[in-house]
Amino acid sequence: MRKHHSAVRRVRVIVAMTLLRAGHAAIARRGRYTTTRVREGRFSRWEPALLRLPKGPATVLRSPWQPLVFRRRELTALALLGVFLALQFLIPARLVIGGMGAVGRPAVAVGLLLLFLWLLALLTRRGLPGGFQPVRWIIGGFVALQFFFYAVGFDRGLPAIEASQADRWMIFVGSMAGIALATADGIATRRQLNRLLILLVYLGAVMGIIGALQFTEIINIVEYIRIPGLQLQNTLVGVGERGGGGAGFPRVASTASHFIEFGVVLAMLLPLALHFAFFAATTRQRTWRWLAAALIAVGIPFSISRSATLAIGLALILMFAVWPWRQRYNGLIIGGFAVIGFSAVQPGVLGTIRGLFIHAGTDPSVQDRIARTAYVMDLWSERPWLGRGAGSYVLERYTLLDNQLYVTLLETGAIGLAGTIAVLFAAPYFAGRSLRLRGADQETRHLAQALACIPPVALLSSGTFDSFYYGTFMSVLFIAVGAIGALWRLDGGGGGRRPLQAAAPGDKFVATPWMTDWKGGRARRRTADI
């Protein structure tokens, strides 16, 4: 009986295989499927056309199998950076992975992944893009500084609470280094760079929308955002008030950690938003990009912050410096109408902000900052050159300073403060300025100036609040530094590799550099005229 059943099974298998081959041959003749043959090993197989491998044995053997429908959607540095920005801007700052504190934000994990992938690329045969890349030296210098002063802190002997804070700071530094290096070396084309920065602008606009909804008391979306696996590190930032006596105006933070961070981040993004609005190629693009720029600009006064006001003032001054006179006049007119329109829709808000400066001498927050100077000098005098250790300043042990320059001075001493300013703020600015002067076309030079605005604005703002504690602020700064590096590599004209570029006859948004005539830039003008 067993032999009978075995024979029956063998017959069934033979019949099934015969029918399968006959069906495949018939369907293949109709063109619905294709056959892929790999001669090595005399191997042959059939598969649906939708999932077929590339033609040619060499291609098949080298390429991993991947369905055709997914082949155009491979994971790139641009995609990972987009995920990072979405997590950073759309998830409230105080929703973190449990037990990790402020570095438990999901975006920090993506930044560490990007750092790992960059290091992997550095060690592999393909390596990184060739040529001089200033951002590698900038980020390498900043990370080296932090590691050195991290070691200084442990050599001093850190209490447990300070050591834990220093460890978290170094994790955060690694994440920020990852996004800057991935942007500088992982963005393959100018189109990808534009897409990344446009996404950054649009996410800033979304942040502005959430802030506007909070300010107008329509809805506070932040209160309803809950992500499985994340928990509140602290209570969410609510809607504050500025003006006093219960009759003041609300001040909002959107998804940021603080009102100041919200306003400063939008001020850092406004030059980029204006750039992409100016250089929109179609009417549809122009509409959406100007809308994004308007939402960012309108969101800044909703923070009711001196820091944000100073930041937007410096950003516009730096952009005015590169515009021709006609564009400056247009900017003043548009800005004037925008101020009038905002005052009509939200009367009193701008007057409240103006009062923050007029009455600064009697403002308690300003007086507290001034009073802390003596405390900072006393603490700094204990270790003036090398400081107390990177990331070791703990609010629970010391006091809130509202000044990142003071915090860096105490943590890394005078040497560390000078090095941080030189490496993280000055070097990216001058790299961006070099591209502004020598970029291949008007759009490149204008984008370089918009990116170069961000480090000085960040430096000015760091003197008014503890900026390094805020993830969204740091993310925008390091993305901008990485974008300067990507533009440097893709344009190829930075660092004196191309002479100073005079404005072409049709350039409307970038003026001729004032030093062009005495640094050999007339060749560019003569070429353009010919």
C-alpha positions as CSV (number, residue, x, y, z in Angstrom):
1,M,0.0,0.0,0.0
2,R,2.8,2.4,0.8
3,K,4.5,1.7,-2.5
4,H,1.2,2.4,-4.3
5,H,0.9,5.8,-2.6
6,S,4.5,6.7,-3.4
7,A,4.0,5.9,-7.0
8,V,0.8,8.0,-7.1
9,R,2.7,10.9,-5.6
10,R,5.5,10.7,-8.1
11,V,3.0,10.6,-11.0
12,R,1.3,13.7,-9.6
13,V,4.5,15.6,-9.3
14,I,5.6,14.7,-12.9
15,V,2.2,15.8,-14.3
16,A,2.3,19.0,-12.3
17,M,5.8,19.9,-13.6
18,T,4.8,19.1,-17.1
19,L,1.7,21.3,-17.0
20,L,3.7,24.1,-15.3
21,R,6.4,24.1,-18.1
22,A,3.8,24.0,-20.8
23,G,1.9,26.9,-19.2
24,H,5.0,28.9,-18.8
25,A,6.0,28.3,-22.4
26,A,2.5,29.4,-23.6
27,I,2.4,32.5,-21.5
28,A,6.0,33.5,-22.4
29,R,5.1,33.4,-26.1
30,R,2.3,35.9,-25.4
31,G,4.9,38.3,-23.8
32,R,3.5,38.3,-20.3
33,Y,6.6,36.9,-18.7
34,T,10.3,36.9,-19.5
35,T,13.0,34.4,-19.0
36,T,16.3,35.3,-17.3
37,R,19.2,33.0,-18.2
38,V,22.5,33.0,-16.3
39,R,24.9,30.9,-18.2
40,E,27.3,30.4,-15.3
41,G,26.4,27.0,-13.8
42,R,23.9,26.4,-16.6
43,F,21.2,27.9,-14.5
44,S,17.9,29.0,-16.0
45,R,14.7,30.3,-14.4
46,W,11.5,32.1,-15.2
47,E,9.8,34.9,-13.3
48,P,7.2,37.6,-13.8
49,A,8.3,40.6,-15.8
50,L,7.4,42.9,-12.9
51,L,10.1,41.2,-10.8
52,R,12.6,40.4,-13.4
53,L,16.3,40.9,-12.8
54,P,18.4,43.1,-15.1
55,K,19.5,41.6,-18.4
56,G,23.0,40.3,-18.7
57,P,24.7,37.7,-16.5
58,A,27.3,40.2,-15.1
59,T,24.6,42.6,-14.0
60,V,22.6,39.9,-12.4
61,L,25.6,38.5,-10.5
62,R,26.7,42.0,-9.2
63,S,23.2,43.4,-8.3
64,P,21.2,42.3,-5.4
65,W,17.7,41.1,-6.2
66,Q,15.1,43.8,-5.9
67,P,11.5,44.0,-7.3
68,L,11.3,46.4,-10.3
69,V,8.6,48.4,-8.6
70,F,10.9,49.3,-5.8
71,R,14.1,49.8,-7.7
72,R,13.6,53.5,-8.1
73,R,12.9,54.0,-4.4
74,E,16.3,53.1,-2.9
75,L,17.2,54.5,0.5
76,T,19.6,57.5,-0.1
77,A,21.2,60.0,2.2
78,L,18.5,62.5,1.0
79,A,15.8,60.2,2.2
80,L,17.4,59.7,5.6
81,L,17.9,63.4,6.0
82,G,14.3,64.0,5.1
83,V,13.2,61.5,7.8
84,F,15.5,63.3,10.2
85,L,14.0,66.7,9.5
86,A,10.4,65.4,9.7
87,L,11.1,63.8,13.1
88,Q,12.8,67.0,14.3
89,F,10.1,69.4,13.2
90,L,6.9,67.5,13.5
91,I,7.3,65.7,16.8
92,P,7.2,67.9,19.9
93,A,10.6,68.4,21.4
94,R,9.7,66.9,24.7
95,L,8.5,63.5,23.4
96,V,11.5,61.3,23.8
97,I,12.5,57.6,24.1
98,G,12.3,56.7,27.7
99,G,15.3,56.9,29.9
100,M,17.5,58.9,27.5
101,G,16.6,62.4,28.4
102,A,16.9,65.1,25.7
103,V,19.0,62.9,23.5
104,G,16.2,60.4,23.3
105,R,14.5,62.3,20.5
106,P,13.9,60.0,17.5
107,A,15.8,62.4,15.2
108,V,18.9,62.0,17.3
109,A,18.9,58.2,16.5
110,V,18.6,59.0,12.8
111,G,21.6,61.4,13.1
112,L,23.7,58.6,14.8
113,L,22.7,56.2,12.0
114,L,23.9,58.8,9.4
115,L,27.2,59.1,11.3
116,F,27.7,55.4,11.2
117,L,26.9,55.2,7.5
118,W,29.4,58.0,6.8
119,L,32.1,56.3,8.8
120,L,31.3,53.1,6.9
121,A,31.6,54.9,3.6
122,L,34.9,56.3,4.8
123,L,36.3,52.8,5.4
124,T,35.0,51.1,2.3
125,R,36.6,50.8,-1.1
126,R,34.2,53.3,-2.7
127,G,35.0,55.9,-0.1
128,L,33.8,59.5,0.0
129,P,33.6,62.1,-2.8
130,G,37.1,63.2,-3.8
131,G,38.5,66.7,-3.5
132,F,38.9,69.2,-0.7
133,Q,35.8,69.3,1.5
134,P,36.0,72.1,4.1
135,V,33.0,70.8,6.1
136,R,34.9,67.6,7.0
137,W,37.6,69.8,8.7
138,I,34.9,72.0,10.3
139,I,33.0,69.1,11.8
140,G,36.2,67.2,12.6
141,G,37.5,70.2,14.4
142,F,34.3,70.7,16.4
143,V,34.1,67.1,17.4
144,A,37.8,67.0,18.3
145,L,37.3,70.0,20.5
146,Q,34.4,68.4,22.3
147,F,36.2,65.1,22.9
148,F,39.3,67.0,24.2
149,F,37.2,69.0,26.7
150,Y,35.1,65.9,27.5
151,A,38.4,64.3,28.6
152,V,39.3,67.5,30.5
153,G,36.1,67.2,32.5
154,F,36.7,63.6,33.6
155,D,40.3,64.5,34.4
156,R,38.9,67.1,36.8
157,G,36.6,64.5,38.3
158,L,33.0,65.0,37.4
159,P,30.2,64.3,39.9
160,A,27.8,61.6,38.6
161,I,25.1,64.1,37.5
162,E,27.6,66.1,35.5
163,A,29.2,62.9,34.0
164,S,25.8,61.7,32.8
165,Q,25.1,65.1,31.3
166,A,28.5,65.1,29.5
167,D,27.8,61.6,28.1
168,R,24.4,62.8,26.7
169,W,26.1,65.8,25.2
170,M,28.7,63.7,23.3
171,I,25.9,61.5,21.9
172,F,24.1,64.6,20.7
173,V,27.4,65.9,19.2
174,G,27.8,62.6,17.3
175,S,24.2,62.9,15.9
176,M,24.7,66.5,14.7
177,A,28.1,65.6,13.1
178,G,26.3,62.8,11.3
179,I,23.7,65.0,9.6
180,A,26.3,67.6,8.7
181,L,28.7,65.1,7.1
182,A,25.8,63.2,5.4
183,T,24.6,66.4,3.9
184,A,28.1,67.5,2.8
185,D,29.1,64.2,1.2
186,G,25.9,62.3,0.7
187,I,23.9,64.8,-1.5
188,A,24.7,63.7,-5.0
189,T,23.3,66.5,-7.2
190,R,22.3,70.1,-7.0
191,R,18.6,69.0,-7.5
192,Q,18.9,66.8,-4.4
193,L,20.4,69.7,-2.4
194,N,17.5,72.0,-3.5
195,R,15.0,69.3,-2.5
196,L,16.5,68.9,0.9
197,L,16.5,72.7,1.6
198,I,13.0,73.1,0.2
199,L,11.8,70.4,2.6
200,L,13.5,72.3,5.4
201,V,11.6,75.4,4.4
202,Y,8.3,73.7,4.1
203,L,8.7,72.1,7.5
204,G,9.5,75.5,9.0
205,A,6.2,76.7,7.4
206,V,4.3,73.9,9.1
207,M,6.0,74.8,12.3
208,G,4.8,78.4,11.7
209,I,1.2,77.2,11.0
210,I,1.1,75.2,14.3
211,G,2.4,78.3,16.1
212,A,-0.2,80.5,14.5
213,L,-3.0,78.1,15.5
214,Q,-1.7,78.3,19.1
215,F,-1.4,82.1,19.0
216,T,-5.0,82.6,17.7
217,E,-6.2,80.0,20.3
218,I,-7.9,78.0,17.5
219,I,-6.3,74.7,18.5
220,N,-3.0,73.6,20.2
221,I,-2.1,70.6,18.0
222,V,0.9,69.8,20.1
223,E,-1.2,68.6,23.0
224,Y,-2.8,65.9,20.8
225,I,0.5,64.5,19.3
226,R,1.3,61.2,20.9
227,I,3.7,58.6,19.5
228,P,3.7,55.0,20.6
229,G,7.0,54.2,22.3
230,L,7.7,57.9,23.2
231,Q,7.1,59.6,26.5
232,L,7.1,63.1,27.8
233,Q,10.5,64.1,29.2
234,N,8.8,67.0,30.9
235,T,5.5,68.9,30.6
236,L,4.8,70.3,27.1
237,V,5.5,73.9,26.6
238,G,2.2,75.6,26.8
239,V,1.1,79.0,25.5
240,G,2.8,81.7,27.5
241,E,2.0,85.3,28.0
242,R,4.0,88.5,27.5
243,G,2.8,91.9,28.3
244,G,1.8,91.4,32.0
245,G,-1.3,91.8,34.0
246,G,-3.2,89.1,32.2
247,A,-3.8,91.6,29.3
248,G,-0.6,90.7,27.4
249,F,-0.3,88.7,24.2
250,P,0.2,84.9,24.1
251,R,3.7,83.7,23.1
252,V,4.0,80.3,21.5
253,A,6.6,77.6,20.9
254,S,4.9,75.3,18.3
255,T,6.8,72.0,18.3
256,A,10.0,73.6,19.6
257,S,11.3,73.4,23.2
258,H,10.9,77.0,23.9
259,F,9.4,80.3,22.6
260,I,12.8,81.7,21.8
261,E,13.9,78.6,19.9
262,F,10.7,78.8,17.8
263,G,11.3,82.4,16.8
264,V,15.0,82.0,16.2
265,V,14.6,78.9,14.0
266,L,12.1,80.6,11.8
267,A,14.4,83.6,11.5
268,M,17.3,81.3,10.4
269,L,15.0,79.8,7.8
270,L,13.6,83.0,6.3
271,P,16.7,83.7,4.0
272,L,16.3,80.2,2.5
273,A,12.6,80.6,2.0
274,L,13.1,83.9,0.2
275,H,15.8,82.3,-2.0
276,F,13.6,79.5,-3.2
277,A,10.7,82.0,-3.7
278,F,12.8,84.2,-5.9
279,F,14.1,81.4,-8.0
280,A,10.8,79.4,-8.5
281,A,10.6,78.1,-12.0
282,T,6.8,77.8,-12.4
283,T,3.8,79.7,-11.2
284,R,2.7,76.8,-9.0
285,Q,6.2,76.7,-7.3
286,R,6.2,80.4,-6.9
287,T,2.8,80.4,-5.1
288,W,3.7,77.6,-2.7
289,R,7.1,79.0,-1.9
290,W,6.0,82.5,-1.3
291,L,3.2,81.1,0.9
292,A,5.9,79.2,2.9
293,A,8.0,82.3,3.2
294,A,5.0,84.3,4.4
295,L,4.1,81.6,7.1
296,I,7.7,81.6,8.3
297,A,7.8,85.4,8.5
298,V,4.4,85.7,10.2
299,G,5.4,83.0,12.8
300,I,8.4,84.9,14.0
301,P,6.6,87.7,16.0
302,F,4.3,85.1,17.5
303,S,7.2,84.1,19.7
304,I,7.3,87.7,21.1
305,S,11.0,87.4,21.6
306,R,13.9,89.8,21.6
307,S,16.2,87.0,20.4
308,A,14.0,86.3,17.4
309,T,13.8,90.0,16.5
310,L,17.5,90.4,16.6
311,A,18.0,87.3,14.6
312,I,15.6,88.3,11.8
313,G,17.2,91.8,11.8
314,L,20.7,90.4,11.2
315,A,19.5,87.8,8.6
316,L,17.8,90.6,6.5
317,I,20.9,92.8,6.8
318,L,23.1,90.1,5.5
319,M,20.7,89.4,2.6
320,F,20.4,93.1,1.8
321,A,24.2,93.1,1.4
322,V,24.1,90.8,-1.6
323,W,21.0,92.3,-3.3
324,P,21.2,95.0,-6.0
325,W,19.7,98.3,-5.1
326,R,16.5,97.7,-7.0
327,Q,16.0,94.4,-5.0
328,R,16.7,96.3,-1.8
329,Y,14.0,98.8,-2.6
330,N,11.6,96.1,-3.5
331,G,12.4,94.3,-0.2
332,L,11.8,97.5,1.8
333,I,8.5,98.1,0.1
334,I,7.3,94.5,0.6
335,G,8.5,94.5,4.1
336,G,6.7,97.7,4.9
337,F,3.4,96.4,3.5
338,A,3.9,93.2,5.5
339,V,4.4,95.1,8.7
340,I,1.3,97.2,8.1
341,G,-0.8,94.2,7.2
342,F,0.3,92.2,10.2
343,S,-0.4,95.2,12.5
344,A,-3.9,95.4,11.0
345,V,-4.6,91.7,11.6
346,Q,-2.9,91.5,15.0
347,P,-2.8,95.0,16.5
348,G,-0.5,95.5,19.4
349,V,1.8,92.5,18.8
350,L,4.6,94.5,17.2
351,G,4.2,97.3,19.7
352,T,4.7,94.7,22.5
353,I,7.9,93.5,20.8
354,R,9.1,97.1,20.4
355,G,8.4,97.6,24.1
356,L,10.7,94.7,24.9
357,F,13.6,96.9,23.6
358,I,12.4,100.3,24.8
359,H,11.9,99.0,28.4
360,A,14.8,96.6,28.4
361,G,16.5,98.5,31.2
362,T,13.6,97.6,33.6
363,D,12.8,94.2,32.2
364,P,13.4,91.5,34.9
365,S,14.7,89.0,32.4
366,V,17.4,91.4,31.1
367,Q,18.3,92.4,34.7
368,D,18.6,88.8,35.7
369,R,21.0,88.1,32.8
370,I,23.1,91.1,33.7
371,A,23.2,90.0,37.4
372,R,24.4,86.6,36.4
373,T,27.6,88.0,34.8
374,A,29.4,88.3,38.2
375,Y,28.4,84.7,39.0
376,V,29.8,83.5,35.6
377,M,33.1,85.4,36.1
378,D,33.6,83.9,39.6
379,L,32.9,80.4,38.4
380,W,35.1,80.9,35.3
381,S,38.0,82.2,37.3
382,E,38.4,78.7,38.9
383,R,39.3,77.1,35.5
384,P,39.8,80.0,33.0
385,W,41.6,78.2,30.1
386,L,40.2,74.7,29.8
387,G,36.9,75.0,31.7
388,R,35.0,72.4,33.7
389,G,34.4,69.8,30.9
390,A,32.3,69.7,27.7
391,G,28.6,69.2,28.5
392,S,29.1,69.3,32.2
393,Y,27.1,72.4,33.0
394,V,24.0,71.1,34.7
395,L,21.1,73.4,35.5
396,E,20.1,71.4,38.6
397,R,23.6,71.9,40.1
398,Y,24.3,75.5,38.9
399,T,21.9,78.1,37.6
400,L,20.1,79.0,34.3
401,L,22.3,81.5,32.4
402,D,20.2,82.1,29.2
403,N,23.5,82.6,27.3
404,Q,25.2,79.8,25.4
405,L,28.5,81.8,25.2
406,Y,28.6,81.9,29.0
407,V,27.9,78.2,29.2
408,T,30.6,77.3,26.6
409,L,33.0,79.6,28.5
410,L,32.4,77.7,31.7
411,E,32.5,74.3,30.1
412,T,35.5,74.7,27.8
413,G,37.3,77.8,29.1
414,A,38.6,80.7,26.9
415,I,40.3,78.3,24.6
416,G,37.2,76.2,23.9
417,L,35.0,79.3,23.4
418,A,37.4,80.8,20.9
419,G,37.7,77.4,19.1
420,T,34.0,76.9,19.0
421,I,33.3,80.3,17.5
422,A,36.1,79.9,15.0
423,V,35.2,76.4,13.9
424,L,31.4,76.2,14.1
425,F,30.4,79.8,13.2
426,A,33.2,81.6,11.5
427,A,34.6,78.9,9.2
428,P,31.2,77.9,7.7
429,Y,30.3,81.6,7.1
430,F,33.6,82.3,5.2
431,A,33.1,79.1,3.2
432,G,29.6,80.2,2.2
433,R,30.9,83.7,1.4
434,S,33.6,82.2,-0.8
435,L,30.8,80.5,-2.8
436,R,28.8,83.7,-2.9
437,L,31.7,85.5,-4.5
438,R,32.7,82.7,-6.9
439,G,29.6,80.7,-7.6
440,A,29.0,79.7,-11.2
441,D,25.7,81.5,-11.6
442,Q,23.4,83.9,-9.9
443,E,21.3,81.2,-8.2
444,T,24.3,79.5,-6.7
445,R,25.7,82.8,-5.3
446,H,22.4,83.7,-3.8
447,L,21.9,80.3,-2.2
448,A,25.4,80.5,-0.8
449,Q,24.6,83.8,0.8
450,A,21.3,82.5,2.3
451,L,23.2,79.6,3.8
452,A,26.1,81.8,5.0
453,C,23.6,83.9,6.9
454,I,22.7,81.1,9.3
455,P,25.9,80.7,11.3
456,P,26.2,84.5,12.2
457,V,22.5,84.5,13.1
458,A,23.0,81.4,15.2
459,L,26.0,83.0,17.0
460,L,24.1,86.2,17.8
461,S,21.2,84.2,19.1
462,S,23.5,82.0,21.2
463,G,24.3,85.2,23.2
464,T,20.6,85.5,24.2
465,F,19.7,81.9,25.2
466,D,21.2,78.5,25.9
467,S,21.1,77.5,22.2
468,F,23.1,74.2,22.4
469,Y,20.4,72.7,24.6
470,Y,17.8,73.0,21.8
471,G,17.7,70.2,19.1
472,T,15.8,72.0,16.4
473,F,18.1,75.0,16.5
474,M,21.2,72.8,16.4
475,S,19.7,70.7,13.5
476,V,19.1,73.8,11.3
477,L,22.6,75.0,12.1
478,F,24.3,71.7,11.2
479,I,22.1,71.1,8.1
480,A,23.2,74.6,6.9
481,V,26.9,73.8,7.5
482,G,26.5,70.5,5.6
483,A,24.6,72.2,2.8
484,I,27.5,74.7,2.4
485,G,29.8,71.7,2.0
486,A,27.6,70.1,-0.5
487,L,27.3,73.3,-2.5
488,W,31.1,73.7,-2.3
489,R,31.6,70.2,-3.8
490,L,28.9,70.5,-6.5
491,D,29.7,74.0,-7.7
492,G,33.5,73.6,-7.6
493,G,34.3,77.3,-7.4
494,G,34.9,77.9,-3.7
495,G,38.3,78.5,-2.1
496,G,39.6,80.6,-5.0
497,R,39.3,77.9,-7.6
498,R,37.3,80.4,-9.7
499,P,37.9,84.2,-9.9
500,L,35.4,86.6,-8.4
501,Q,32.2,86.7,-10.4
502,A,30.6,90.0,-11.5
503,A,26.9,90.1,-12.0
504,A,25.7,89.2,-15.5
505,P,23.4,91.7,-17.3
506,G,20.3,89.6,-16.5
507,D,21.1,89.0,-12.8
508,K,18.4,90.5,-10.6
509,F,19.1,89.1,-7.2
510,V,22.9,89.2,-6.7
511,A,25.0,92.3,-7.1
512,T,28.6,92.5,-8.2
513,P,31.0,92.2,-5.3
514,W,32.6,95.6,-4.5
515,M,36.1,94.1,-4.6
516,T,35.7,92.6,-8.0
517,D,37.5,95.4,-9.9
518,W,40.7,95.2,-7.9
519,K,40.8,91.3,-7.6
520,G,40.8,90.4,-11.3
521,G,37.0,90.0,-11.6
522,R,36.8,92.2,-14.7
523,A,37.5,89.0,-16.8
524,R,34.1,87.7,-15.7
525,R,32.3,90.9,-16.7
526,R,34.1,91.0,-20.1
527,T,33.2,87.4,-20.7
528,A,29.5,88.1,-19.9
529,D,29.4,91.1,-22.2
530,I,30.9,89.1,-25.1
